[in-house]
Structures are given as structure tokens and as C-alpha cells.
Amino acid sequence: MSLLDSLAAFKTGCYVVTRTTYAPATGGVYAAPDVSTIEIDAVVVPYGGELEALPEGVNASMTRVIGTSIELLDAANGRTPDSIAIGADNFLVFRVDGPVMMPDSVHYRAFAARRRLP
């Protein structure tokens, strides 16, 4: 059984990921952000390990590990991290491990924490 077969067998659902990208400023004028959504099949489980410093506005007590074949984006290199809807909550991706290259598949492991809402 391949890793992707394992992900399919143990998937916990289909999740909506929101990705925000910004075009470079032209002549000092910023363009509106481009917001897109994608649906991913993933295995989502609670994370019980040690956490590094999290970005402001995320809840360390509500963290999840997301296993998927789709690359999710964190805040590395100044980009806006992806957010993923898990149940009624919105989670912010703060770290991505991968890609893990297998002979027949590619796999990513992302860590996300619930966003605090005002």
C-alpha cells in the first residue's frame, strides 16, 4: 500500500483551504489580494507535541497535524499562510514539513493552529 493509499484509507474528510496571494506593487500602488479556495482530502489529527513560538493570533491549545498530498503554504518567505476550515473553526498553517518523496507519491505534513477571533 502506497502512502497516498494510506492517506485515502485514513482520511478524516475533505477540507476547504483558503489561499491569499498579493501581486507586487506597480508604481507604488498595491493591487487587491487574490483569494482562492481549494478542497483537499486530508488526515487531520490533534497535535500533542512541543510547539515552537506561534504567530500572534493563533491558539496553541488547538493545534492540528494535517497529512495531505497537496502542498499547503506557511508564512515562510513573507507570504500569507493558508487557512483551513476544520469543522466550524478556522486554522492557520504555521509550519509545513515536506515534501516527503516516495517512489509512487509525494506527501506533506502541515501544522495548523486555530485562529483567535475578536
N, C-alpha and C positions, 0 to 999 in steps of 0.2 A: 504494500500500500504506500503510495506516494504521500508527501507532506500535504499536497493540495487535496488528496482524497481524505486525509485525516481532518483537515480543516472543514471539508464539506460534511464529514460524518459527525463532527462535534460542534458545528456552528450553532451559535445561540440566536442568530437572527440576521435579518437584513437591516442595515443601519444607514441613515442619511448623513452624509458628510458635507459640510459647507466650507467652501474654499474661497478666500478673498485674495485677489491679486491687484496690484497697483501698477499702472503704466508709469513710465518715467515722466517727469515734468517736462513740458515743452515750452520754452520761452518763459520759464518761471511760473507757468500755470499748471496746476495739478488737475488731472482728469479724475472723474468719479471712479471708485473702485469697481472692479468686475467681480461680482459674486456669483458663484456657480455651485450647484449641488450634484453629488454623485451618490449612488447607492452601492454599498459594499456588503458582501457576505463576510461575516467575521465570527471569531470566537472571542467573547468578552467575558473576562473573569475579574474578580476583585484582586487588588494588589496588596500584599501584606508585608512587603519588604521595606528596607530602609529607603528613604526619599532624600534626594538632594534638594537644594533650595528651589522652591517652585516660584513661578512668576506671580506677581501680585494679582489678586483677584481670583485665585483658584483655591479650592478646598482640599487640603491634604488628607482629610479623613475620608474622602470619597474619590479614590483613585482606582483606575481600571487598567488592565493589560488587554490589548486588542491584537489578536493574531489574524492577519489577512494577507492576501496575495496582491493587494493594491497598496502602493506607497502612500502613506499619509505624511503631511508636512508639519514640522515643528517650527519653532521660532529661529532656527539657525540661519545665519547669513542675513539677518534683518528682515526676513519675510514674516508674513502674518500666519500664525499657526492655524491648522484646520480645526474645526469644531465638529463634534459628532453627537448626534442625538441618541441617547440611550434611555429608553423609557421616556419619562416626562422631563428628564434632566438634560442639560447641555454640558458636554465635557470638552475641555481644551487640550489638544495634544501638546505635551511638553517635552517628549523625547521619542526618538524613533531608532530602533536597532535594526540593522539590515542594510542591504538585502542579504538574506541567507540563501546562498545559491545551492540548489540541489541538482542532481542530474536531470530531473524532469520538471523542475518547478523553481519558483522564486517566492520567498516568504518574508514578511516584515512583522516586527513586533513593535507596537506603539504603546506608549504610556500616556494616559489622559487623566485629568482631574476635573471634578465638577466645578463649573464656574459659579461664583457667588453672584447673585443678583441683588441689586439695591432694593 
